[in-house]
Amino acid sequence: MGEPAPADPAGPARGWVLDPRTAVVILLAASITIMAPGGIWFVPAALVAATLLAVSERAWRRAIGVPLAAAAAAGVAYLLPLVAPWPVLGFISVMAGFALRLVAVGGIAAHLARTIPPTRFTAALRAARIPSAFTVSGAVLLRFVPTIISEARAVHDAMRLRGLGGGLAVLRHPIRSIEYFTVPLMASSLRAAEDLSASSLLRGLGSQPRPTSMHPPRFGLPDAVAAVVVVVLGAATVLWGYGS
């Protein structure tokens, strides 16, 4: 007997996977609240949501890495200025504060990118009557980001094979190291963008007629549970902010 055929990425989601519309709403809500003035209060709620999403897909490395990265950024942001009143330390603490917000939002965005294929993403946005300009750009972005990450790793490995990578090389020649890394990455990014644009046109993403999905997106139990958890986290954050 042969091996079972792999699951079709364009097919219906299996397991504890959110509907793309639910994931997008959660990501937008986290981005708007956290990046708004005073949004630092919502960072713990977003970190809890990102960790729970990582646990739901059994991404244990991310479930541990997101809280640790947030703790490191918070330590630099709030403890480093207590060391000495130096402007440089203040600038580093401010950048760490922005990094803390990005870690919270990035943990949720990573779940969306890892669990939702572009085909399900475009089908869900079309079902929500989102304009094609946002649908096509979002689908291309979901395909573009993993490609660029793999290209960056390939460039880094090539630099290390030629003795141009590593921490010592960056410290000795920072400008040269940046040049050796960014120029090949930009060239490969342009090639990848052209390939993705051609692939998008062949798939009919820019066509005027609305295509029909073989597996229409539907809300399920995971979406209801995620909505309840997000509402509870948001309400607890608001009550905590008013109480303090």
Backbone hydrogen bonds, N-H to C=O, Kabsch-Sander energy under -0.5 kcal/mol:
donor,donor_aa,acceptor,acceptor_aa,energy
11,G,8,D,-1.7
17,V,15,G,-1.8
22,T,19,D,-0.6
23,A,19,D,-2.2
24,V,20,P,-2.5
25,V,21,R,-2.2
26,I,22,T,-2.3
27,L,23,A,-2.4
28,L,24,V,-2.7
29,A,25,V,-2.6
30,A,26,I,-2.4
31,S,27,L,-2.5
32,I,28,L,-2.7
33,T,29,A,-2.2
34,I,30,A,-2.3
35,M,31,S,-2.2
36,A,32,I,-0.8
39,G,36,A,-2.3
41,W,38,G,-1.2
42,F,39,G,-1.4
43,V,40,I,-1.1
46,A,42,F,-2.2
47,L,43,V,-2.6
48,V,44,P,-2.3
49,A,45,A,-2.4
50,A,46,A,-2.7
51,T,47,L,-2.4
52,L,48,V,-2.5
53,L,49,A,-2.3
54,A,50,A,-2.1
55,V,51,T,-2.3
56,S,52,L,-2.3
57,E,53,L,-1.3
58,R,55,V,-1.2
59,A,54,A,-3.0
60,W,58,R,-1.4
63,A,59,A,-2.3
64,I,60,W,-1.7
65,G,61,R,-2.7
66,V,62,R,-2.5
68,L,64,I,-1.7
69,A,65,G,-2.8
70,A,66,V,-2.4
71,A,67,P,-2.5
72,A,68,L,-2.4
73,A,69,A,-2.4
74,A,70,A,-2.6
75,G,71,A,-2.3
76,V,72,A,-2.1
77,A,73,A,-2.4
78,Y,74,A,-2.4
79,L,75,G,-2.1
80,L,75,G,-0.8
80,L,76,V,-0.7
82,L,79,L,-0.9
83,V,80,L,-1.7
84,A,80,L,-0.7
86,W,84,A,-2.0
90,G,86,W,-1.9
91,F,87,P,-2.4
92,I,88,V,-2.3
93,S,89,L,-2.3
94,V,90,G,-2.1
95,M,91,F,-2.2
96,A,92,I,-2.2
97,G,93,S,-1.8
98,F,94,V,-1.8
99,A,95,M,-2.3
100,L,96,A,-2.1
101,R,97,G,-1.5
102,L,98,F,-2.3
103,V,99,A,-2.3
104,A,100,L,-1.7
105,V,101,R,-2.2
106,G,102,L,-3.1
107,G,103,V,-1.9
108,I,104,A,-0.9
109,A,105,V,-2.3
110,A,106,G,-2.4
111,H,107,G,-1.1
112,L,108,I,-1.7
113,A,109,A,-2.4
114,R,110,A,-2.1
115,T,111,H,-1.9
116,I,112,L,-1.6
121,F,117,P,-2.2
122,T,118,P,-2.7
123,A,119,T,-2.0
124,A,120,R,-2.3
125,L,121,F,-2.2
126,R,122,T,-2.3
127,A,123,A,-2.0
128,A,124,A,-1.5
129,R,126,R,-1.6
130,I,125,L,-2.6
134,F,131,P,-0.8
135,T,131,P,-1.8
136,V,132,S,-2.9
137,S,133,A,-1.5
138,G,134,F,-2.1
139,A,135,T,-2.1
140,V,136,V,-2.5
141,L,137,S,-2.1
142,L,138,G,-2.1
143,R,139,A,-1.3
144,F,140,V,-2.3
145,V,141,L,-2.4
147,T,143,R,-1.0
148,I,144,F,-2.4
149,I,145,V,-2.3
150,S,146,P,-2.2
151,E,147,T,-2.2
152,A,148,I,-2.7
153,R,149,I,-2.0
154,A,150,S,-2.0
155,V,151,E,-2.5
156,H,152,A,-2.4
157,D,153,R,-2.5
158,A,154,A,-2.2
159,M,155,V,-2.2
160,R,156,H,-2.1
161,L,157,D,-2.1
162,R,158,A,-1.3
163,G,160,R,-1.2
164,L,159,M,-3.4
165,G,159,M,-0.9
170,V,166,G,-1.7
171,L,167,G,-2.1
172,R,168,L,-2.3
173,H,169,A,-2.5
177,S,173,H,-2.4
178,I,174,P,-2.4
179,E,175,I,-2.1
180,Y,176,R,-2.7
181,F,177,S,-1.5
182,T,178,I,-3.0
183,V,179,E,-2.0
185,L,181,F,-1.3
186,M,182,T,-2.8
187,A,183,V,-2.0
188,S,184,P,-2.5
189,S,185,L,-2.2
190,L,186,M,-2.1
191,R,187,A,-1.9
192,A,188,S,-2.5
193,A,189,S,-2.5
194,E,190,L,-2.1
195,D,191,R,-2.3
196,L,192,A,-2.6
197,S,193,A,-2.3
198,A,194,E,-2.3
199,S,195,D,-2.4
200,S,196,L,-2.5
201,L,197,S,-2.2
202,L,198,A,-2.2
203,R,199,S,-1.8
204,G,201,L,-0.9
205,L,200,S,-2.3
207,S,204,G,-1.2
224,A,220,G,-1.7
225,V,221,L,-2.6
226,A,222,P,-2.5
227,A,223,D,-2.3
228,V,224,A,-2.2
229,V,225,V,-2.5
230,V,226,A,-2.5
231,V,227,A,-2.3
232,V,228,V,-2.4
233,L,229,V,-2.6
234,G,230,V,-2.6
235,A,231,V,-2.7
236,A,232,V,-2.5
237,T,233,L,-2.0
238,V,234,G,-2.2
239,L,235,A,-2.5
240,W,236,A,-2.2
241,G,237,T,-2.4
242,Y,238,V,-2.4
243,G,239,L,-2.4
244,S,240,W,-1.7
